[in-house]
Amino acid sequence: MIDFQKVGNRIASYRKSLSMTQDDLANQLYVSRQALSKWENGSSAVYGNLKLCTSAIEKSSPKY
């Protein structure tokens, strides 16, 4: 079973490590800040949006 709290914590942690706001990431995902907030706190499942979320964060990562 997927632990959505852990998934949300990872999304939030990584987003913060990139100095992104919830608004920044939500805009990249074409979702509301409220939806992203629910994903991050585990109160709503990411499901199909997880791949989009991962992709958006990776595109925001600095290239080394």
C-alpha positions as YAML, in Angstrom:
chain: A
units: angstrom
residues:
- id: 1
  name: MET
  ca: [0.00, 0.00, 0.00]
- id: 2
  name: ILE
  ca: [1.23, 3.49, -0.84]
- id: 3
  name: ASP
  ca: [1.91, 5.79, 2.09]
- id: 4
  name: PHE
  ca: [0.68, 9.11, 0.70]
- id: 5
  name: GLN
  ca: [2.04, 10.98, 3.71]
- id: 6
  name: LYS
  ca: [5.56, 9.81, 2.84]
- id: 7
  name: VAL
  ca: [5.09, 10.61, -0.84]
- id: 8
  name: GLY
  ca: [3.84, 14.07, 0.07]
- id: 9
  name: ASN
  ca: [6.73, 14.66, 2.44]
- id: 10
  name: ARG
  ca: [9.18, 13.76, -0.31]
- id: 11
  name: ILE
  ca: [7.51, 16.10, -2.79]
- id: 12
  name: ALA
  ca: [7.54, 18.95, -0.27]
- id: 13
  name: SER
  ca: [11.11, 18.30, 0.79]
- id: 14
  name: TYR
  ca: [12.44, 18.20, -2.74]
- id: 15
  name: ARG
  ca: [10.40, 21.26, -3.76]
- id: 16
  name: LYS
  ca: [11.85, 23.18, -0.82]
- id: 17
  name: SER
  ca: [15.38, 22.04, -1.62]
- id: 18
  name: LEU
  ca: [14.94, 23.75, -4.99]
- id: 19
  name: SER
  ca: [13.65, 26.92, -3.29]
- id: 20
  name: MET
  ca: [10.32, 26.54, -5.07]
- id: 21
  name: THR
  ca: [7.04, 27.68, -3.58]
- id: 22
  name: GLN
  ca: [3.88, 25.64, -3.79]
- id: 23
  name: ASP
  ca: [2.62, 28.20, -6.29]
- id: 24
  name: ASP
  ca: [5.72, 27.67, -8.46]
- id: 25
  name: LEU
  ca: [5.30, 23.91, -8.63]
- id: 26
  name: ALA
  ca: [1.51, 24.04, -8.91]
- id: 27
  name: ASN
  ca: [1.83, 26.35, -11.91]
- id: 28
  name: GLN
  ca: [4.24, 23.93, -13.59]
- id: 29
  name: LEU
  ca: [1.80, 21.08, -12.98]
- id: 30
  name: TYR
  ca: [-1.27, 23.08, -14.05]
- id: 31
  name: VAL
  ca: [-2.98, 22.33, -10.73]
- id: 32
  name: SER
  ca: [-4.12, 24.60, -7.94]
- id: 33
  name: ARG
  ca: [-1.86, 25.38, -5.01]
- id: 34
  name: GLN
  ca: [-4.56, 23.82, -2.83]
- id: 35
  name: ALA
  ca: [-4.32, 20.51, -4.72]
- id: 36
  name: LEU
  ca: [-0.55, 20.48, -4.34]
- id: 37
  name: SER
  ca: [-0.89, 21.30, -0.65]
- id: 38
  name: LYS
  ca: [-3.22, 18.31, -0.19]
- id: 39
  name: TRP
  ca: [-0.72, 16.06, -1.96]
- id: 40
  name: GLU
  ca: [2.11, 17.31, 0.22]
- id: 41
  name: ASN
  ca: [0.24, 16.80, 3.48]
- id: 42
  name: GLY
  ca: [-1.04, 13.38, 2.41]
- id: 43
  name: SER
  ca: [-4.73, 14.25, 2.56]
- id: 44
  name: SER
  ca: [-5.18, 13.61, -1.17]
- id: 45
  name: ALA
  ca: [-3.65, 10.95, -3.40]
- id: 46
  name: VAL
  ca: [-1.31, 12.01, -6.18]
- id: 47
  name: TYR
  ca: [-1.92, 8.88, -8.34]
- id: 48
  name: GLY
  ca: [-1.56, 9.71, -12.05]
- id: 49
  name: ASN
  ca: [-0.19, 13.13, -11.24]
- id: 50
  name: LEU
  ca: [2.85, 11.66, -9.50]
- id: 51
  name: LYS
  ca: [4.67, 11.19, -12.80]
- id: 52
  name: LEU
  ca: [3.82, 14.78, -13.79]
- id: 53
  name: CYS
  ca: [4.98, 16.03, -10.42]
- id: 54
  name: THR
  ca: [8.27, 14.16, -10.64]
- id: 55
  name: SER
  ca: [8.85, 15.40, -14.17]
- id: 56
  name: ALA
  ca: [8.14, 19.03, -13.26]
- id: 57
  name: ILE
  ca: [10.50, 18.89, -10.30]
- id: 58
  name: GLU
  ca: [13.24, 17.26, -12.37]
- id: 59
  name: LYS
  ca: [12.91, 19.98, -15.02]
- id: 60
  name: SER
  ca: [13.35, 22.57, -12.27]
- id: 61
  name: SER
  ca: [16.50, 20.95, -10.92]
- id: 62
  name: PRO
  ca: [19.75, 22.73, -11.70]
- id: 63
  name: LYS
  ca: [21.87, 20.91, -14.25]
- id: 64
  name: TYR
  ca: [25.36, 20.02, -13.07]
...
